[in-house]
Amino acid sequence: MADITLVAEAGRPGGTRPARRLRADGRIPAVVYGHGVEPVPVSVVGRELRSALSTEAGLNALLSLQVGDTSYLTLAREIQRHPVRGTVLHVDFQVVDRDQTVSAEVPVNLIGEAIEVDHADGVVDQQLFSLPVKARPADIPTHLEVDISALTVGASIRVSDIALPSGVEADVDLETAVVTGVPPRVQTRAEEAAEGEAAESAATEAAEAEGQGGLAEEES
């Protein structure tokens, strides 16, 4: 995985108002931290950050962050976004070492067609969309593929079934289900019938109660 160079500007002022002014100028407030480095407040050009994180590696792209005369090997972490617009408000750049493992989330993509599940009118239920892993920064895969061609109803493909690249270790219970073949809800009609019977029974009881009330009025 090739490094992507991103230029950051140090010495940004803290506080909400300065951060707003930075964003208005097209820059994103950020901080560089980790691996024995004192936290350094910086800012980056929003357009350049989006471009750096839009490669196949996504958030796991190795970024060579240039801050003045110093270059840091980093990964973008803890990205804060606007709750409505989805724009980036702040980002943390974690300094990493090429020879030390780091934690990362790798997207899980399903490939193939679960023919047996389809024939049984079942549903392919993907339960894990990203896999937590540990690996050296350059070894983090862009994504992982899980072939569901042999999946059947009632069966699951688990983390232990995923062929991980050399140097990559799953950071989650290996028995965790990634995708499951869910049987069709054959009981749906029975549930609907039961609900219909319950509603009819309730209506009958209400009618009987109303009839008894009217009879009591006539007797009085």
N, C-alpha and C positions, 0 to 999 in steps of 0.2 A: 504494500500500500504506500504510494508516494505521499510525501508531506506536502501540505498546501500552505503557502506563505500568506500570512495575514498580518497587516501592519496595525499596531495599536498605539494609541497616544496616552502617555502617562500624565499624572498630575491633575486629573479631573477633580473638581470640588465635590464634596459630599452634599447630601440633602436632596429633598424632593424637587425644589424649584430648579436647581442646576441640572438635575437629571431630565426634567421636562424640556429645558432649553436645549440640552444635547439631542434629545429625540426629535425636537422640532427642526434641528439642523441636520437630521439624517444620521445621527450617531447613536450608538447603543452603549449605555453604561455597563461596565464589566469589572471583574476583579480576577487577578491571577494569583493562584495559591497552590500550596502543596509541595511535597518532596523537598522539604527544608527551606522553602522560599517564603519570606515574609509576604503577607498579602499586599498586592500592588493594585491600587485602583487605576483602571484604564478605561478607554472608550475605543470603539471600533466603528467603522463606517457600516451602517446597516445593510446596504446593498452588497458590500463585499462579504459580510458575514453570511448572508443568505446564499451567495454564490458558493462559498466555502463548504456550507452544509448541505448543498443540493447535489452533491456527487452521489455515486452509488453507495459510498460508505456512510452517508447520512451523518448522524450525530457521532459516529465512531471514527470520523475522519481525523487523521493526525494533522494537527495544525502547528506550523512553525510560526509562533507568535513573535513578531519583531517589535520590541519595546525600546525605542532609542537604539543604543548600541548593543543591547542584550537580546538574545534570541532564546525563547522558551519552547520546548516541545510540549504541546498541550492537547487535551481533549476538551471539547465544549461540554459542560455539565451544568445541571441546575438552571435550565433556561426558563425564565419567567415570561409568561405571555399575558397580554391583555385579555380579560375574561370574555369580552364581546368581539373585539376586532381580531384577536389572535396574533397581533403584532408582538414582536419581542420587546420586552421592557428591560430585561437585564440578563446577563449571562455570566456564569463562572467558568473560568478556564483553569482546568486542573493540570498542573505540571506533572509530567510522567517521565519515567526512565525507560529507554528502549529495552533494557535487559530485565526489567521487573514486571511481574504480572499486575494487571489492573482488572477491575470489574467493569463489565459492560453488558448492555442489553442488545441482543442480536435478533432482528426480525425473523419470524418463522413463516415461510411460504409453502402452501400446499400445492403439490403437483400431481398430475394424473387424475383419473376419474374412478370414483368408488362405485363400480358397476353393480356389485352385489348389494350394496346399500340402496342404490337407486331402484333396482329390481324389486326390492322388498318394501319400497315406498318409505324407506327410512330417511334419516337426516344426518348429514355429516356435521358434527358439532365440534368446531375448533375451540379448544379451551385455553390454549397457550399461544399467544400471538407474538411473543418475544421471549427468548430464552436468556436468562442471566448466565453469563459465563465469566471465566477468569482466563486471561491470556496476556502475553506480551502485546504491547500496543500495535505492533506491525502485524501480529498474527490474528487480530480480531477479524472474523469473516464479515463480509458485507451483509450476508443473509444466510439462512439455513433452509434447505429444501427437504420436505417430508413427502414421500410418495404414498398416496392413499389408495393406489390401485388395488391392493389386496385387502383393504379394509372391509369388514363384514359387520352386520348388525350385532350389537352387543360386545364387539371387540374394541380395543383401544390401541393406539400407538403411543408409547410412552417415551420419556426423555431418553431412557436407556437404549431405545431403538434408533436414535438419531446418530448417524455417522459423523462425528465431529472431526474437523481438520486436526492435524498434528499440532500439539502445543496448546490446544483449546480444551478446557475442562468445564463441564456444566456446573453451575453454582446453585443447584437446586436438587431436591430429592429426585433420584433417577426413576422412581416409580410414578412421578407426576404425569398425568395424562396430557398429551398434546392435542390429540383429536380422537373422537369417539364416534362409532356408528350407532346412532340412536334409533330404536325401533319406532315404527309409526304409532301414533296414539290411537290404538284400536278401541280404547275405552271411551273415546270422545263421545260416540253416539250414546253409549250407556249413561255417560255423565249428563248429556243433554236430556235423555229420557227421564233420568232421575230428577233433574231440575224442573222439567215439565210437570212431572207427577207432584213434586213438592209445591209448585205454583198452583196447580189445579186443586190440590188438597187445601191449600191456604184459602183459595177463592171459595171453595165449598164451605169451609168452616166459617168464613166471613158471611156467606149468604145465609147459612143456617142460623148464625148469631143474629143477623138482621131480621130473619123471619121470626125467631123467638121473641125478639124485642117488639115486633109489630103485634104478635099474638098477645103479649102481655099488656099492651096498650088497649087492645080490643076488650080483653077481659075486665080491665079496670073501668 
